[in-house]
Amino acid sequence: MNASSVTRCAVMGSGSWGTAFASVLADAGCDVVLWARNPELAATINATRQNPVYHEGLFLPDAVRATAEAGDALAGADFVALALPAQRLRAHLAGWVSQIESASVLVSLVKGIELGTTKRMSEVVRDVVGIGPERVAVVTGPNLAAEVMRRQPAATVVACVDEGVAKRLQRACHTAYFRPYTGTDVVGAELGGAVKNVIALANGVAVGMGYGENAQASLITRGLAEMTRLGVALGAQPVTFSGLAGLGDLVATCTSPLSRNRTFGVNLGLGMSVEEAESAMLQTSEAVKSCRPILELARTHSVDMPITDAVVRVVHEGLPPEVMARGLMSRDAKPEHSAS
């Protein structure tokens, strides 16, 4: 482990959010190594202080060094931030597990649910690395990477079952523009981050179809209800979903053109096929894959999630978006604050 007083962080993944979070950590005073799968990209980042693929024209701090060698990044790391697509996390970790140091805290920046297992990302980390929950943390909230990279104000939640670990990570990523709050509800934090992507995709469909703010506000509010029902069924604290990891992230992802999940939905609403919408995207839309395991979790726990069900049917079963909209509006009337 790192013997100096400077916190050393590895960020595994040089995509949009991984690059932005590396910048946050460096601005907070950490020594940061950013792992990029492509050696040429790593060399470009080191030579130009920019990631031209995702943040062209925006500069990384000098305290960020890029590498294409995972072992180089992981060596001596106090925190290992994982910024990878949800469905690739397990395979990458399996290749790195022998190089992860015994005292490193693994930090999930990933907002998704694993296909086939319906596991949250912290559960995947614990499975593969064989560690206890006190060594796994989550960073989640309304953190659109392009805004964070421009050092625009943002807040987030740093969650770990060990409050002391959460506080350490809070100090490691607290800057003048990035304000982290601590929490211990890892289940709620992760479910908020995963489900909001699905609701954002649905909201994007509404935007693409030309629906206005009434429809969007309704989708966001009922989406929050879905998210909360599932979270409570899985042991999360209800209050988590009224905070940054729930409502905060949901609002940002549903309303911002910077949101990849909203953008994917907009393209569907405009008439693109799923394949056309995927080819139009530079980045991964986590909702496309995660909506199915989220719905599977809901059915396993007898939780009603009509918006999530509709997204699955549009994305994976060919349901036309206009039929989705009619179906949601024609559901049986009920009290607002009912069990479903």
C-alpha positions as CSV (number, residue, x, y, z in Angstrom):
1,M,0.0,0.0,0.0
2,N,0.9,3.6,-0.3
3,A,3.3,4.6,2.5
4,S,3.2,8.3,1.9
5,S,0.7,10.8,3.2
6,V,-0.8,11.4,-0.2
7,T,-3.8,9.2,-1.1
8,R,-3.1,7.1,-4.1
9,C,-6.0,6.2,-6.4
10,A,-6.4,3.9,-9.4
11,V,-9.2,4.7,-11.8
12,M,-9.9,1.6,-13.9
13,G,-11.6,2.9,-17.1
14,S,-10.8,6.0,-19.2
15,G,-14.3,6.6,-20.5
16,S,-16.3,9.8,-19.9
17,W,-17.0,9.3,-16.1
18,G,-13.7,7.6,-15.3
19,T,-11.8,10.4,-16.8
20,A,-13.9,13.0,-15.0
21,F,-13.6,11.2,-11.6
22,A,-9.8,10.9,-12.1
23,S,-9.8,14.7,-12.4
24,V,-11.9,15.1,-9.3
25,L,-9.5,12.9,-7.2
26,A,-6.5,14.8,-8.5
27,D,-8.0,18.2,-7.7
28,A,-8.7,16.9,-4.2
29,G,-5.0,16.2,-3.7
30,C,-4.7,12.5,-4.6
31,D,-2.1,10.9,-6.8
32,V,-4.1,9.3,-9.6
33,V,-3.3,6.6,-12.1
34,L,-5.9,6.3,-14.9
35,W,-6.1,2.9,-16.6
36,A,-6.9,2.9,-20.3
37,R,-7.4,-0.3,-22.3
38,N,-5.9,1.4,-25.4
39,P,-2.1,2.1,-25.0
40,E,-2.4,4.8,-27.6
41,L,-5.0,6.6,-25.6
42,A,-2.9,6.4,-22.5
43,A,0.0,7.9,-24.3
44,T,-2.2,10.7,-25.7
45,I,-3.5,11.5,-22.2
46,N,0.0,11.7,-20.8
47,A,1.3,13.8,-23.7
48,T,-1.6,16.3,-24.1
49,R,-3.3,16.1,-20.6
50,Q,-6.6,15.5,-22.6
51,N,-8.9,12.6,-23.3
52,P,-9.8,13.5,-26.9
53,V,-12.3,10.6,-27.2
54,Y,-14.7,11.9,-24.5
55,H,-13.5,15.3,-23.3
56,E,-11.6,17.0,-26.1
57,G,-10.3,20.5,-25.1
58,L,-10.7,19.8,-21.4
59,F,-7.5,19.3,-19.5
60,L,-6.6,16.8,-16.8
61,P,-4.6,17.8,-13.7
62,D,-0.9,17.0,-13.7
63,A,-1.5,14.6,-10.8
64,V,-3.2,12.2,-13.2
65,R,-1.0,9.7,-15.0
66,A,-2.4,7.3,-17.6
67,T,-1.3,3.7,-18.2
68,A,-2.4,0.7,-20.2
69,E,-1.0,-1.7,-17.6
70,A,-3.5,-2.7,-15.0
71,G,-0.8,-3.8,-12.6
72,D,0.8,-0.4,-12.8
73,A,-2.4,1.4,-11.9
74,L,-3.4,-1.0,-9.1
75,A,0.0,-1.0,-7.3
76,G,-0.1,0.7,-4.0
77,A,-3.7,2.0,-4.5
78,D,-5.6,3.1,-1.4
79,F,-8.8,3.3,-3.6
80,V,-9.5,1.5,-6.8
81,A,-12.4,3.2,-8.7
82,L,-14.1,1.0,-11.2
83,A,-15.5,2.9,-14.2
84,L,-16.5,0.2,-16.6
85,P,-19.7,-0.9,-18.3
86,A,-21.7,-3.0,-15.9
87,Q,-21.8,-6.1,-18.1
88,R,-18.0,-6.1,-18.4
89,L,-17.1,-5.5,-14.8
90,R,-16.9,-9.2,-13.8
91,A,-14.6,-10.2,-16.6
92,H,-12.2,-7.3,-16.0
93,L,-12.0,-7.9,-12.3
94,A,-11.3,-11.6,-12.8
95,G,-8.2,-10.6,-14.8
96,W,-7.1,-8.1,-12.2
97,V,-7.9,-9.9,-8.9
98,S,-4.3,-11.2,-8.3
99,Q,-3.0,-7.6,-8.7
100,I,-5.4,-5.9,-6.3
101,E,-3.7,-5.2,-3.0
102,S,-5.2,-6.6,0.2
103,A,-6.0,-3.2,1.8
104,S,-7.3,-1.5,-1.3
105,V,-10.9,-0.2,-1.1
106,L,-12.8,-0.9,-4.3
107,V,-15.1,1.9,-5.4
108,S,-17.9,1.3,-7.9
109,L,-18.7,4.1,-10.2
110,V,-20.9,1.7,-12.3
111,K,-24.7,2.2,-12.4
112,G,-26.2,-1.1,-13.5
113,I,-27.4,-4.6,-12.6
114,E,-25.7,-7.7,-13.9
115,L,-27.4,-9.8,-16.5
116,G,-27.9,-13.4,-15.5
117,T,-27.3,-12.9,-11.8
118,T,-29.3,-9.7,-11.0
119,K,-26.5,-8.6,-8.8
120,R,-25.6,-5.1,-8.0
121,M,-22.1,-4.0,-8.8
122,S,-20.8,-4.1,-5.2
123,E,-22.0,-7.7,-5.1
124,V,-20.1,-8.5,-8.3
125,V,-17.0,-6.9,-6.8
126,R,-17.3,-9.0,-3.6
127,D,-17.9,-12.2,-5.6
128,V,-14.9,-11.8,-7.8
129,V,-12.4,-10.3,-5.4
130,G,-13.6,-12.3,-2.3
131,I,-13.7,-9.3,0.1
132,G,-16.1,-8.1,2.7
133,P,-18.6,-5.2,2.4
134,E,-16.4,-2.9,4.4
135,R,-13.9,-2.8,1.5
136,V,-16.5,-1.9,-1.2
137,A,-17.8,1.6,-1.6
138,V,-20.1,3.3,-4.2
139,V,-20.1,6.8,-5.6
140,T,-23.4,7.8,-7.1
141,G,-25.5,10.9,-7.7
142,P,-26.3,13.6,-10.2
143,N,-22.8,13.6,-11.7
144,L,-23.0,14.3,-15.5
145,A,-19.4,13.7,-16.5
146,A,-19.1,16.6,-19.0
147,E,-20.2,19.1,-16.3
148,V,-17.9,17.6,-13.7
149,M,-15.0,17.7,-16.1
150,R,-15.7,21.4,-16.6
151,R,-15.6,21.8,-12.8
152,Q,-19.2,22.9,-12.6
153,P,-20.8,22.4,-9.1
154,A,-22.1,18.9,-8.3
155,A,-22.9,16.8,-5.3
156,T,-22.8,13.1,-4.8
157,V,-23.2,10.2,-2.3
158,V,-20.3,8.1,-1.1
159,A,-21.8,5.0,0.4
160,C,-20.1,2.1,2.3
161,V,-21.4,-0.1,5.2
162,D,-18.3,1.1,7.1
163,E,-18.9,4.8,7.8
164,G,-15.2,5.3,8.4
165,V,-14.3,4.1,4.9
166,A,-17.0,6.3,3.5
167,K,-15.5,9.3,5.3
168,R,-12.0,8.5,4.0
169,L,-13.3,8.3,0.4
170,Q,-15.3,11.5,1.0
171,R,-12.0,13.3,1.9
172,A,-10.3,11.8,-1.2
173,C,-12.8,13.3,-3.6
174,H,-14.0,16.6,-1.9
175,T,-13.1,19.6,-4.0
176,A,-14.4,23.2,-4.3
177,Y,-16.8,22.0,-7.1
178,F,-17.5,18.4,-6.1
179,R,-19.3,17.9,-2.8
180,P,-19.6,14.3,-1.5
181,Y,-22.0,13.3,1.2
182,T,-21.5,10.0,3.1
183,G,-24.0,7.2,3.6
184,T,-24.2,3.6,4.6
185,D,-27.1,2.5,2.5
186,V,-25.2,0.8,-0.3
187,V,-28.3,-1.1,-1.6
188,G,-30.3,2.0,-2.0
189,A,-27.5,4.0,-3.5
190,E,-26.8,1.3,-6.2
191,L,-30.5,0.7,-7.0
192,G,-31.1,4.4,-7.4
193,G,-28.2,4.7,-9.8
194,A,-29.4,1.7,-11.9
195,V,-33.1,2.3,-12.0
196,K,-32.8,5.9,-12.8
197,N,-31.2,5.0,-16.1
198,V,-34.3,3.0,-17.1
199,I,-36.6,5.8,-16.2
200,A,-34.4,8.3,-18.1
201,L,-34.7,6.1,-21.2
202,A,-38.5,6.1,-20.9
203,N,-38.4,9.9,-20.4
204,G,-36.3,10.3,-23.4
205,V,-38.8,8.3,-25.5
206,A,-41.5,10.8,-24.3
207,V,-39.2,13.7,-25.3
208,G,-38.6,12.2,-28.7
209,M,-42.3,11.7,-29.3
210,G,-42.9,15.4,-28.6
211,Y,-44.5,15.1,-25.2
212,G,-44.1,18.1,-22.8
213,E,-43.2,18.8,-19.3
214,N,-46.4,17.3,-17.8
215,A,-45.6,13.9,-19.2
216,Q,-42.0,14.2,-18.2
217,A,-42.8,15.2,-14.6
218,S,-45.2,12.4,-14.3
219,L,-42.7,9.8,-15.6
220,I,-40.0,11.1,-13.2
221,T,-42.3,11.1,-10.2
222,R,-43.8,7.6,-10.9
223,G,-40.3,6.4,-11.8
224,L,-39.2,7.5,-8.3
225,A,-42.1,5.5,-6.8
226,E,-40.9,2.4,-8.8
227,M,-37.3,2.9,-7.6
228,T,-38.4,3.3,-4.0
229,R,-40.7,0.2,-4.0
230,L,-37.9,-2.0,-5.3
231,G,-35.3,-0.6,-3.0
232,V,-37.4,-1.0,0.1
233,A,-38.2,-4.6,-1.0
234,L,-34.5,-5.3,-1.1
235,G,-33.7,-3.7,2.2
236,A,-32.8,-0.2,1.3
237,Q,-33.7,2.8,3.4
238,P,-36.7,4.8,1.9
239,V,-35.0,8.1,2.7
240,T,-32.1,7.3,0.3
241,F,-34.4,7.7,-2.7
242,S,-35.4,11.3,-1.7
243,G,-31.7,12.2,-1.7
244,L,-28.9,12.6,-4.2
245,A,-28.6,8.9,-5.1
246,G,-32.4,8.8,-5.9
247,L,-34.2,11.9,-6.8
248,G,-31.1,13.9,-7.5
249,D,-29.6,11.5,-10.0
250,L,-33.1,10.8,-11.5
251,V,-33.8,14.4,-12.3
252,A,-30.4,15.1,-13.8
253,T,-30.5,11.9,-16.0
254,C,-34.0,12.4,-17.1
255,T,-33.7,16.1,-18.0
256,S,-30.2,16.7,-19.4
257,P,-29.3,16.3,-23.1
258,L,-25.9,15.1,-21.7
259,S,-27.5,11.9,-20.4
260,R,-26.7,9.0,-22.6
261,N,-29.8,7.0,-21.4
262,R,-32.1,9.9,-22.1
263,T,-30.5,10.4,-25.5
264,F,-31.0,6.8,-26.4
265,G,-34.7,7.1,-25.5
266,V,-35.0,10.3,-27.5
267,N,-33.7,8.5,-30.5
268,L,-36.2,5.7,-30.1
269,G,-39.0,8.3,-29.7
270,L,-37.9,9.9,-32.9
271,G,-38.4,6.7,-34.7
272,M,-35.0,5.0,-34.7
273,S,-34.7,1.3,-34.2
274,V,-32.8,0.0,-31.2
275,E,-29.9,-0.9,-33.5
276,E,-29.9,2.6,-35.1
277,A,-30.0,4.2,-31.6
278,E,-27.1,2.1,-30.4
279,S,-25.0,2.9,-33.5
280,A,-25.7,6.6,-32.9
281,M,-24.2,6.5,-29.4
282,L,-20.5,6.9,-28.6
283,Q,-21.1,5.7,-25.0
284,T,-22.9,2.8,-23.4
285,S,-26.6,3.2,-22.5
286,E,-26.6,1.1,-19.3
287,A,-30.4,0.9,-19.3
288,V,-30.5,-1.2,-22.4
289,K,-28.9,-4.1,-20.6
290,S,-29.9,-3.4,-17.0
291,C,-33.6,-3.0,-17.6
292,R,-34.1,-6.8,-17.9
293,P,-32.3,-7.8,-14.7
294,I,-34.0,-4.9,-12.9
295,L,-37.4,-6.2,-14.0
296,E,-36.4,-9.7,-13.0
297,L,-35.6,-8.5,-9.5
298,A,-38.9,-6.7,-9.3
299,R,-40.8,-9.9,-10.3
300,T,-38.8,-12.0,-7.9
301,H,-39.8,-9.7,-5.1
302,S,-43.4,-9.0,-6.3
303,V,-42.8,-5.4,-7.0
304,D,-44.8,-3.6,-9.6
305,M,-42.6,-1.6,-12.0
306,P,-44.8,-0.7,-15.0
307,I,-42.4,1.9,-16.5
308,T,-39.5,-0.6,-16.3
309,D,-41.7,-3.3,-17.8
310,A,-42.6,-1.0,-20.7
311,V,-38.9,-0.1,-21.4
312,V,-38.0,-3.8,-21.5
313,R,-40.8,-4.4,-24.0
314,V,-39.8,-1.5,-26.2
315,V,-36.0,-2.2,-26.2
316,H,-36.1,-6.0,-26.3
317,E,-39.5,-7.1,-27.6
318,G,-40.2,-4.5,-30.3
319,L,-43.1,-2.7,-28.7
320,P,-43.7,0.6,-30.5
321,P,-43.1,3.6,-28.3
322,E,-46.6,5.0,-28.9
323,V,-48.1,1.7,-27.7
324,M,-45.9,2.0,-24.6
325,A,-47.3,5.4,-23.9
326,R,-50.9,4.3,-24.4
327,G,-50.3,1.3,-22.1
328,L,-49.0,3.4,-19.3
329,M,-51.8,5.9,-19.5
330,S,-54.5,3.2,-19.6
331,R,-53.5,1.3,-16.5
332,D,-56.2,1.0,-13.8
333,A,-56.7,4.1,-11.7
334,K,-55.6,3.9,-8.1
335,P,-54.6,6.1,-5.1
336,E,-51.3,7.8,-5.6
337,H,-49.7,6.5,-2.5
338,S,-50.7,2.8,-2.8
339,A,-48.4,-0.2,-2.6
340,S,-48.1,-0.2,-6.4
